[in-house]
Amino acid sequence: MKLLLLSLALVYGIQTHHTCSEEQQPDLTGTWYTVSLASNDTAKIEEGGPLRIFVHKLILENGNLRAIFFKRENGKCTQFSVSANPVEEDGQMKVEYSGSNDVYLQSFKEDEYAIFMLYNHNNNKVTLWGELFGRTPNLSEDIKKKFEETCIKLGLKREHILDVSETGILRI
């Protein structure tokens, strides 16, 4: 049953994702802060989880999106970067991190926030996860609510959402 629900969420997500043609590609370049994380497998976004990563910068280069993140490894803060490459489907990007990820920009306001939803394929398992980035560490409750609504629409529950802005841990 869970697999069926996740499959439906995946199909729905692919059909409703935010699309951007090259002419109207949003300018995501600059400094960002991770405000919220969400996942149907919450162990992956909790302390020590592989998807508990915190954005520092996004850089748009030749149609590819490069992201610089931080994560905690062996008790230390580690910086790493990944590149998201556009694929044939309008608006979808692929990135290799903890498996293969289908990345969708769901909602965006250049000077305020970006909502990404990802489908992580790892060891024959698909994990739905989301990230809310802000240009500042603190976003309005309206934007946080928009992230929550996006997550719920794609099959996640409120208890799957972790607001890291409230913990004071914005980078790690």
Secondary structure, DSSP 8 states (H G I E B T S, - for coil): -HHHHHHHHHHHHHHHS----GGG-----EE-EEEEEEESSGGGTSTT-TT--EEEEEEEETTEEEEEEEEEETTEEEEEEEEEEE-SSTTEEEEESSSEEEEEEEEEETTTEEEEEEEEEETTEEEEEEEEEESSS---HHHHHHHHHHHHHTT--GGGEEETTTTT-S--
